[in-house]
Amino acid sequence: MKRGDVVLVDWPYSDRTGSKLRPAVVVHADFLNGLIDDTVLVQITRTAHRIPGTEVVLDPTQETASGLLQVSVASCMNLLTADPGVIDQTIGCLSDAAMRQIGDCLKKVLELP
């Protein structure tokens, strides 16, 4: 998998009572492929929390290669490090512009320079 891939992943509930198959975007740097065992993901959801700087809107009419069917948000507050075995399939990929926005969003959420 490479940075920007949109995947379906068995995303665990935060209270550990179960999980749900949902879309996510791969956000780790491509040079880490083969160097780390896990994949770093940002959750994609239709539920926007509208906290400034924490979400990136993904419109499938603009992100035509995303594989998404509805307007969604990349929720940069919701990160997961997962074994590739819990990733069901790759459904698409995001544009460089969307990934730059997600990168900026992650910097804000994690208070990175």
Buried (B, 14 or more C-beta within 10 A) or exposed (E): BEBBBBBBBBBBEEEEEEEEEBBBBBBBEEEEEEEEEEBBBBBBBEEEEEEEEBBBEBEBEEBEEBBBEEBBBBBBBBBBEBEEEBBEEBBBBBBEEBBEBBBEBBEEBEEEE
